[in-house]
């Protein structure tokens, strides 16, 4: 089975249906302890460097270059120049269904066409299980760290549907004292222990914005996928994303919001708008290089929790 | 019970005796001397090293600042805490805070850098500023590069006093970007003892600037008040 690197959300069901295994190149970064030389955002710089140095080996690469990560367009080309067969995938900004459908057909063509349509149903089932886990975490029946580890892996389903299904089944229910219900919005933190640290400091993350996108889209054919993935909020105008966030935050009864921003990522520019439009106590933090959650970030989290306790 | 603020450059201890606020301050590395003979159960700690000392309770310096400032200014809107290694701006009205701990410009460390360059004590910076007749423009927002700009101004004919005043203004401008709209602000932290720095901040911020009598002990006092 060919291993296909993906740099952001690309419908993994389509890659599996084309007889290949997706591999989200971001998922190795938080524990990588890599410090790239020439960088803006460390996420893209590290996967680019690891791909070029063949520390991540893939048969081909799909770069999401439109509608999400802008740095990936350049770092993806650098990876392509090193000889990796690369396809550039673009989401429509305006929700143009036909455009996304054509993008998915082009992607399918790059991957050699759909060969195993039967996996589409199976993945839909797995995503339903993901949504159940998300609800359990929200009810305090699952730790936010365990839930995050599984939900973030829905971008590529670890390239192994059977193994991933087993990992989901192995999760055990718990009773967690959920005091400060926090939504984590923005790109995922580059620190591998962020959810554990937040939990230790008394903040229970009940919503992870991007991983939630990984479990809520799907489809049993390209038409359905196009319809569904057109609602991928990170690719949509900011106002649509904010409307969606407001609904999710209300539904999850969150007390506060943490906006994680990544150094040199264009999403940082959204912070002032999110602060203005989301009517919750909001902590903005900025990460740069991977590793443990630094002391400076811990101080902010602890002070934020103390502030919530005072409310 | 004592409030103990173990910061990056100084350790501050506060206790109440016959209703009066008493305090002691030592360099951070001497903090053990401060608490000699005091049981950990008597200590409410705050500051960067708050968890390195035995304590009954600990809290972050951001929360301690809110409680400490409230003692002197119950209606405080915004607190600016200029510490040795970072600057924190707390908007008490909406429980918001910003911390600059990535760049030395805008922290006490930057002023220490300037004092070291001139081979003078930190406490001399303020009085020297007040003797400046002109204030040169020092625009660099990076502490290290500001030093080369400072040297250029010296070579260009400005006096040591004037260049120091220019540095205080550069520092104040850096901090002003972090301060939200407010009627007044409360300045705390060791750096606030520098009257040149305060003069520059008053000028740049164009707001009512309030300073408690002992700005360096506010977080230690806040830790104590938080627990009381």
Interface residues (C-beta under 8 A of the other chain):
Chain A: X281 X282 X296 X299 X300 X302 X303 X306 X307 X310 X311
Chain B: X48 X59 X60 X62 X63 X66 X94 X95 X96 X97 X99 X101
